[in-house]
Amino acid sequence: MVKYSCEKCGKEFTQKGHYTKHTTKKNPCVFESKIEEMIEKAVAKKIDDITYNASTIISSTNIINQQSSSIVDPIITHKEIKYIDLFCGLGAFHYAFNSLQTEDTKYKCVFACDIDDNVRKIYKENYGITPEGDINNINIENIPDFDILCGGFPCQPFSIAGKKEGFEDKIKGNLFYAILKIIDIKTPNTIVLENVKNLLTINGGETFNIINEELQKRGYIVSFKIIDSKYYNSPQSRQRLFIIGSKIKNMNFH
């Protein structure tokens, strides 16, 4: 069988008509290759994110693992701690909790959400859970009961590299209040939030003070720390602020 191969992209055709159509189309195949290259780079970056984000999240969630008797009935020998994964991305929180599984303590993700279609597809392939979409469109009553709320809410409004608009960003900056709506209805014992370190200092610290006060109003003892991934088996330095709220005790970072 005769095969026709495009010199630009290497794509092969068994019919000359298809080959001719490919080489004479309006958008040349070189353009397609560029798009594919951009997609590959974007995916590679997201994979890098989960690699070095997960290492710092493991450190944070390990605090909960060490004090898990505070979250569930200590009389139960085999514990299953349920959590939800908000703004789940590729699943750094999920990866971290999986790494903390023991014979006696299991962590189960019962709900996830992310606005990005492609991210949701990858999350499902990796963890067998189909995340919901935009957090603003979720029916909170349909979320299963859970013990821990995890949320790496959008950091662009607070980032040093961004416009640093904070809560003034009406779309992304106010998603913290979407988290509060879930907390108000589901009342979890523990919350774990993650964001850029600049969240502590933006607007003279006022933005973080609002977050801290809102969580304390809801009965949480708030602990927080900036953690650098390079100290937790990651080849890269990436500083992130972790906020842990517990209705039972103060959580000590190590």
C-alpha positions as CSV (number, residue, x, y, z in Angstrom):
1,M,0.0,0.0,0.0
2,V,1.3,3.4,-1.0
3,K,1.7,5.9,1.9
4,Y,1.9,9.7,1.5
5,S,3.8,11.5,4.3
6,C,3.7,15.2,5.1
7,E,7.2,16.6,5.1
8,K,6.2,19.3,7.7
9,C,4.6,17.2,10.4
10,G,5.2,13.6,9.4
11,K,1.5,12.7,9.3
12,E,0.9,9.7,7.0
13,F,-2.0,9.2,4.6
14,T,-3.1,6.1,2.5
15,Q,-5.1,8.1,0.0
16,K,-3.5,10.8,-2.1
17,G,-6.6,13.0,-2.0
18,H,-6.4,13.2,1.8
19,Y,-2.7,14.0,1.6
20,T,-3.3,16.8,-0.9
21,K,-6.1,18.2,1.2
22,H,-3.8,18.2,4.2
23,T,-1.0,20.0,2.5
24,T,-3.1,22.6,0.8
25,K,-5.5,23.5,3.7
26,K,-5.8,27.1,4.9
27,N,-4.1,26.5,8.2
28,P,-0.8,24.7,7.6
29,C,0.1,21.7,9.8
30,V,3.0,23.6,11.2
31,F,0.3,25.7,13.0
32,E,-1.3,22.6,14.4
33,S,2.1,21.4,15.6
34,K,2.6,24.6,17.5
35,I,-0.8,24.2,19.2
36,E,0.1,20.7,20.2
37,E,3.4,21.8,21.6
38,M,1.7,24.6,23.6
39,I,-0.8,22.0,25.0
40,E,2.0,19.6,25.9
41,K,3.9,22.4,27.7
42,A,0.8,23.4,29.6
43,V,0.1,19.8,30.7
44,A,3.8,19.4,31.7
45,K,3.6,22.5,33.8
46,K,0.4,21.3,35.6
47,I,2.2,18.0,36.3
48,D,5.1,19.9,37.8
49,D,2.6,21.8,39.9
50,I,1.2,18.7,41.4
51,T,4.7,17.3,42.1
52,Y,6.0,20.1,44.2
53,N,2.7,21.3,45.6
54,A,1.9,17.8,46.9
55,S,5.1,17.7,48.9
56,T,4.1,20.8,50.9
57,I,0.5,19.6,51.2
58,I,1.7,16.3,52.6
59,S,3.5,18.2,55.3
60,S,0.4,20.1,56.1
61,T,-2.1,17.2,56.0
62,N,0.4,15.1,58.1
63,I,-0.5,17.3,61.0
64,I,-4.1,16.1,60.7
65,N,-2.9,12.5,60.3
66,Q,-1.0,12.8,63.6
67,Q,-4.0,14.2,65.4
68,S,-6.7,12.3,63.6
69,S,-8.2,11.0,66.8
70,S,-9.5,14.5,67.2
71,I,-11.5,14.3,64.0
72,V,-13.3,11.0,64.6
73,D,-14.2,8.8,67.5
74,P,-11.0,7.5,69.0
75,I,-12.8,4.3,70.1
76,I,-13.0,3.2,66.5
77,T,-10.0,1.1,65.6
78,H,-10.2,1.5,61.8
79,K,-11.0,5.1,60.9
80,E,-12.2,6.4,57.5
81,I,-11.8,10.1,57.3
82,K,-13.8,11.8,54.5
83,Y,-12.7,15.0,52.8
84,I,-13.7,17.2,49.9
85,D,-11.3,18.7,47.4
86,L,-12.3,22.2,46.3
87,F,-10.5,23.8,43.3
88,C,-8.9,20.4,43.0
89,G,-6.7,21.0,40.0
90,L,-4.8,17.9,39.2
91,G,-5.2,16.6,42.7
92,A,-2.3,17.7,44.9
93,F,-4.5,17.3,48.0
94,H,-5.7,14.0,46.9
95,Y,-2.2,12.8,46.2
96,A,-1.1,14.0,49.7
97,F,-3.9,12.2,51.5
98,N,-3.3,9.0,49.6
99,S,0.3,9.1,50.8
100,L,-0.9,9.2,54.4
101,Q,-3.0,6.1,54.2
102,T,-2.3,3.5,56.8
103,E,-3.9,0.1,57.7
104,D,-5.9,1.7,60.5
105,T,-6.6,5.2,59.0
106,K,-8.1,5.7,55.5
107,Y,-8.8,8.9,53.8
108,K,-11.6,9.0,51.3
109,C,-12.4,11.9,48.9
110,V,-16.2,12.2,48.6
111,F,-16.4,15.3,46.5
112,A,-14.2,17.5,44.2
113,C,-14.7,20.5,42.0
114,D,-12.8,22.6,39.5
115,I,-13.9,25.0,36.8
116,D,-11.4,23.7,34.2
117,D,-12.8,21.0,31.9
118,N,-9.4,19.5,31.0
119,V,-8.3,19.4,34.6
120,R,-11.5,17.6,35.6
121,K,-10.9,14.9,32.9
122,I,-7.3,14.3,34.2
123,Y,-8.5,14.2,37.8
124,K,-11.0,11.5,36.9
125,E,-8.4,9.5,35.1
126,N,-6.0,9.6,38.0
127,Y,-8.5,9.2,40.9
128,G,-11.7,7.7,39.5
129,I,-13.8,10.7,40.7
130,T,-15.5,13.1,38.3
131,P,-15.2,16.6,39.8
132,E,-18.1,19.1,39.6
133,G,-17.5,22.4,37.8
134,D,-17.8,26.0,38.9
135,I,-18.1,26.1,42.7
136,N,-20.7,28.9,42.4
137,N,-23.1,26.5,40.7
138,I,-22.8,23.7,43.1
139,N,-25.9,22.5,45.1
140,I,-24.2,22.4,48.6
141,E,-27.0,20.2,50.0
142,N,-25.9,17.5,47.5
143,I,-22.3,17.3,48.9
144,P,-21.9,14.2,51.0
145,D,-21.0,14.6,54.7
146,F,-17.3,15.0,55.3
147,D,-14.7,15.6,58.0
148,I,-12.2,17.8,56.3
149,L,-12.6,20.6,53.7
150,C,-9.6,21.2,51.5
151,G,-9.3,24.2,49.2
152,G,-6.5,25.6,47.2
153,F,-8.6,28.6,46.2
154,P,-7.4,30.8,43.3
155,C,-4.2,32.7,44.2
156,Q,-4.0,35.2,41.3
157,P,-5.7,38.0,43.2
158,F,-3.2,37.7,46.0
159,S,0.0,36.8,44.1
160,I,3.1,38.9,43.9
161,A,3.2,38.2,40.2
162,G,-0.5,39.2,39.7
163,K,-2.4,42.5,40.1
164,K,-2.7,41.9,43.9
165,E,-6.4,43.0,43.9
166,G,-7.3,40.6,46.7
167,F,-11.1,40.6,47.4
168,E,-11.4,43.5,44.9
169,D,-11.2,40.8,42.2
170,K,-15.0,40.2,42.1
171,I,-14.6,36.8,40.3
172,K,-11.6,35.0,41.8
173,G,-10.9,37.0,44.9
174,N,-14.4,36.4,46.4
175,L,-14.3,32.6,46.0
176,F,-13.3,32.4,49.6
177,Y,-16.9,33.3,50.4
178,A,-18.0,30.4,48.3
179,I,-16.0,28.2,50.7
180,L,-17.7,29.8,53.7
181,K,-21.1,29.0,52.2
182,I,-20.1,25.3,52.2
183,I,-18.7,25.6,55.7
184,D,-21.9,27.2,57.0
185,I,-24.1,24.3,55.7
186,K,-21.8,21.3,56.1
187,T,-20.0,22.4,59.3
188,P,-16.8,20.3,58.9
189,N,-14.6,19.7,62.0
190,T,-11.4,20.6,60.0
191,I,-10.5,22.8,57.1
192,V,-7.2,23.0,55.2
193,L,-6.7,26.0,52.9
194,E,-3.7,26.8,50.7
195,N,-2.6,29.9,48.9
196,V,0.4,32.1,48.0
197,K,2.4,33.6,50.9
198,N,1.4,37.1,49.8
199,L,-2.0,36.4,51.2
200,L,-0.6,37.2,54.6
201,T,0.6,40.7,53.7
202,I,-1.7,42.0,50.8
203,N,-3.6,45.2,51.7
204,G,-1.5,45.6,54.8
205,G,-2.6,42.2,56.1
206,E,-6.3,43.2,56.1
207,T,-7.3,40.5,53.6
208,F,-5.8,37.7,55.8
209,N,-7.4,39.3,58.9
210,I,-10.8,39.0,57.3
211,I,-10.2,35.3,56.5
212,N,-9.0,34.6,60.0
213,E,-11.9,36.5,61.6
214,E,-14.5,34.7,59.4
215,L,-13.2,31.3,60.3
216,Q,-13.0,32.2,64.0
217,K,-16.6,33.4,63.9
218,R,-17.5,29.9,62.9
219,G,-15.8,28.3,65.8
220,Y,-12.4,27.4,64.3
221,I,-9.1,27.6,66.0
222,V,-6.9,28.9,63.2
223,S,-3.3,27.9,62.7
224,F,-1.2,29.0,59.7
225,K,2.4,28.8,58.4
226,I,4.3,29.5,55.2
227,I,5.8,26.2,54.1
228,D,8.6,25.9,51.5
229,S,8.5,22.8,49.3
230,K,12.3,22.5,49.1
231,Y,12.3,21.3,52.8
232,Y,9.9,18.4,52.0
233,N,11.6,16.3,49.4
234,S,10.9,18.6,46.4
235,P,13.7,19.7,44.0
236,Q,12.2,23.1,43.8
237,S,11.5,26.0,46.2
238,R,7.9,27.0,46.3
239,Q,6.5,28.8,49.2
240,R,2.8,28.4,50.1
241,L,0.7,29.6,53.0
242,F,-1.3,26.8,54.7
243,I,-4.2,27.7,56.9
244,I,-5.7,25.0,59.1
245,G,-8.9,25.5,61.1
246,S,-10.0,23.0,63.7
247,K,-13.0,23.1,66.0
248,I,-11.2,20.9,68.5
249,K,-7.6,22.0,69.1
250,N,-4.7,24.1,67.8
251,M,-2.7,22.4,65.1
252,N,1.1,22.6,65.5
253,F,3.2,22.7,62.4
254,H,6.5,20.9,62.4
